[in-house]
Amino acid sequence: MFKKFLIAAFFIYAHSASSQMVEATGQAIIYNEDIADARYRATEQALKQAVLQANARVISEETFSNGEFESASTIRGAGRTQSTNIVKEVRKNDILTVVVAAEVTPEHICSNGATNLYRKSVGVTSFALQTPQQANLGSIHNIPRLMPRDLVREINKQGFLHALAATNIQLYPDLINAPTSTNPDGSLTDVARIGEDLGVQYVVTGVIRDIGPVNQLEPNKANVFKNFKHEENKTSGPRNLAIDIYLYDGFSGALLFEQSYFETGEWNLDKSIRTGYGSPRFKSTNFGKIAQQVLWQAALDTSSRLRCQPFMANIFRTEGNRVHINAGSIAGIKLNDTFGVYRRYQVFNQLQNPLTQLNNANINITIKQVQPNFSIGELNIDARILNVQQQDVVIAW
């Protein structure tokens, strides 16, 4: 029996003018031995990955039939995708991995006009743990700092963004209402200040909502000792993993994207064993493998969301007609690249909370020197005459 699924609105971005064959990998967790469902979700991930690898935009409407795709997809404004097939499928424990090959006809621009291929910088802060007592199982109390570190590795492994770990910073004083939290003094959480301090364009943070057992045993008032002994001897069971990820613009502090991830994994170790998060023993558990797969998905979602965002960098020094910006070859900047200058203003909303506004100054700089972490550009005339100064911003669309 053939099972058919409709996959709609996949976006693939490319700068090549001709069609290309793209291979991409996706993974999904298998629930209740439903391979078809896992294959569908893994294929969704693979097509997202192909979106980034091909750098082209395709809006697809595809039929998934007996493990193969029959495509009638069009690119908005130009071209078509050809055949799309699953070329490899591997099951390892409860995780299904598929490799998808698709021929993609590219388009030059994103829907917002962005064409830059620079690696945008992302700072990843500590994740808050909503219920710290849940970390007692396995003694994974280090999860708030080591899980975001693993997310940094996954983001950098994909190669589309440049992620930096800032796990000494915790963003939310109020976990229940995150991301709409306030500081103790009543002001809104200052993401823009954190982005400026870290020197990054975007800030990623998160809240670990649940890492407790799926079937939490409630003590029976009539037989507390019996229930306690049952829990003490328990050696395995399913465990929740619920995480909320938040992506902020580091210049304005605006929340760009939020996503919740919820999975369950088997914790197949004796309750008395202390693995810590990230240890080889932890990673060997089914729960550890599920956690890694969730971070892989979160990294892919983050890269996809930022693909068509403009590239921005701070001006940190001016000297004559020379301008220094805090982005260099690591971000993909090259000699003779051109950027527009934007003025940074602070405005206040009705609650008198500061907001950042960027206004186009209609001034361009051309890059003449490139270092790993910064670049030097030139203006047509002296920066003082144009009033170009520190904390102004350069932008490439």
Secondary structure as UniProt FT lines:
FT   STRAND          4..8
FT   STRAND          20..29
FT   TURN            32..33
FT   HELIX           35..54
FT   STRAND          61..65
FT   TURN            66..67
FT   STRAND          68..71
FT   TURN            76..77
FT   STRAND          84..92
FT   TURN            93..94
FT   STRAND          95..104
FT   TURN            111..112
FT   STRAND          120..129
FT   HELIX           132..136
FT   TURN            137..139
FT   TURN            141..142
FT   HELIX           143..158
FT   STRAND          161..170
FT   TURN            176..179
FT   TURN            184..185
FT   HELIX           191..198
FT   STRAND          202..210
FT   TURN            221..222
FT   HELIX           224..232
FT   STRAND          237..249
FT   TURN            250..252
FT   STRAND          255..267
FT   TURN            271..272
FT   TURN            277..278
FT   HELIX           280..284
FT   HELIX           286..306
FT   TURN            307..308
FT   STRAND          311..319
FT   TURN            320..321
FT   STRAND          322..325
FT   HELIX           329..331
FT   TURN            335..336
FT   STRAND          338..348
FT   TURN            350..351
FT   STRAND          354..370
FT   STRAND          375..378
FT   HELIX           383..386
FT   TURN            390..391
FT   STRAND          393..396
//
